[in-house]
């Protein structure tokens, strides 16, 4: 599940089954009214405010684990 957009009326959310819905407030968790999928608001807000793309955020919340890419510094001039 992801936060798609923040509006004056509330938040537009999209679940993993591509159901979109509007909620006025975000509580501790959010439940899709169509399929019953539940997500923690803290995870949704972190993905939204960190500027992750919708595809990355959807993949992360779906798998429950974030893939981390580690880049090692390169030795220059040695």
SULTA-V343057 format. One record per residue. N is the residue number from 1. RES is the residue in one small letter. SS is DSSP state (H for helix, E for strand, L for the rest). OMEGA is omega in whole degrees, -180 to 180 (* if undefined). NEAR is the number of other C-alpha atoms within 12 Angstrom. Layout:
# SULTA-V343057
n=N res=RES ss=SS omega=OMEGA near=NEAR
n=N res=RES ss=SS omega=OMEGA near=NEAR
This chain:
# SULTA-V343057
n=1 res=x ss=L omega=-180 near=41
n=2 res=x ss=E omega=168 near=45
n=3 res=x ss=E omega=-178 near=40
n=4 res=x ss=E omega=-176 near=30
n=5 res=x ss=E omega=176 near=22
n=6 res=x ss=E omega=-178 near=20
n=7 res=x ss=E omega=176 near=14
n=8 res=x ss=L omega=-179 near=11
n=9 res=x ss=L omega=-178 near=12
n=10 res=x ss=E omega=-177 near=16
n=11 res=x ss=E omega=174 near=25
n=12 res=x ss=E omega=-180 near=27
n=13 res=x ss=E omega=176 near=36
n=14 res=x ss=E omega=180 near=32
n=15 res=x ss=L omega=-178 near=31
n=16 res=x ss=L omega=177 near=27
n=17 res=x ss=L omega=180 near=19
n=18 res=x ss=L omega=170 near=18
n=19 res=x ss=L omega=176 near=21
n=20 res=x ss=E omega=-180 near=23
n=21 res=x ss=E omega=-179 near=26
n=22 res=x ss=E omega=174 near=25
n=23 res=x ss=E omega=-178 near=25
n=24 res=x ss=L omega=-178 near=15
n=25 res=x ss=L omega=176 near=17
n=26 res=x ss=L omega=177 near=22
n=27 res=x ss=L omega=179 near=16
n=28 res=x ss=L omega=177 near=14
n=29 res=x ss=E omega=-180 near=19
n=30 res=x ss=E omega=179 near=31
n=31 res=x ss=E omega=176 near=26
n=32 res=x ss=L omega=-179 near=25
n=33 res=x ss=L omega=-179 near=17
n=34 res=x ss=L omega=-174 near=15
n=35 res=x ss=L omega=178 near=17
n=36 res=x ss=L omega=178 near=15
n=37 res=x ss=L omega=-178 near=23
n=38 res=x ss=E omega=177 near=25
n=39 res=x ss=E omega=177 near=28
n=40 res=x ss=E omega=-178 near=22
n=41 res=x ss=H omega=-179 near=25
n=42 res=x ss=H omega=178 near=20
n=43 res=x ss=H omega=179 near=28
n=44 res=x ss=H omega=-179 near=37
n=45 res=x ss=H omega=179 near=28
n=46 res=x ss=H omega=179 near=17
n=47 res=x ss=H omega=-179 near=26
n=48 res=x ss=H omega=-176 near=27
n=49 res=x ss=H omega=175 near=19
n=50 res=x ss=L omega=175 near=15
n=51 res=x ss=L omega=178 near=17
n=52 res=x ss=L omega=176 near=22
n=53 res=x ss=L omega=-178 near=16
n=54 res=x ss=H omega=-179 near=26
n=55 res=x ss=H omega=179 near=19
n=56 res=x ss=H omega=-179 near=23
n=57 res=x ss=H omega=180 near=31
n=58 res=x ss=H omega=180 near=29
n=59 res=x ss=H omega=-178 near=20
n=60 res=x ss=H omega=-179 near=24
n=61 res=x ss=H omega=180 near=32
n=62 res=x ss=H omega=-179 near=22
n=63 res=x ss=H omega=-179 near=13
n=64 res=x ss=L omega=180 near=16
n=65 res=x ss=L omega=-180 near=13
n=66 res=x ss=L omega=175 near=16
n=67 res=x ss=L omega=-179 near=12
n=68 res=x ss=L omega=176 near=8
n=69 res=x ss=L omega=-179 near=6
n=70 res=x ss=L omega=178 near=6
n=71 res=x ss=L omega=-179 near=6
n=72 res=x ss=L omega=178 near=6
n=73 res=x ss=L omega=179 near=6
n=74 res=x ss=L omega=178 near=7
n=75 res=x ss=L omega=-180 near=6
n=76 res=x ss=L omega=176 near=5
n=77 res=x ss=L omega=177 near=4
n=78 res=x ss=L omega=* near=4
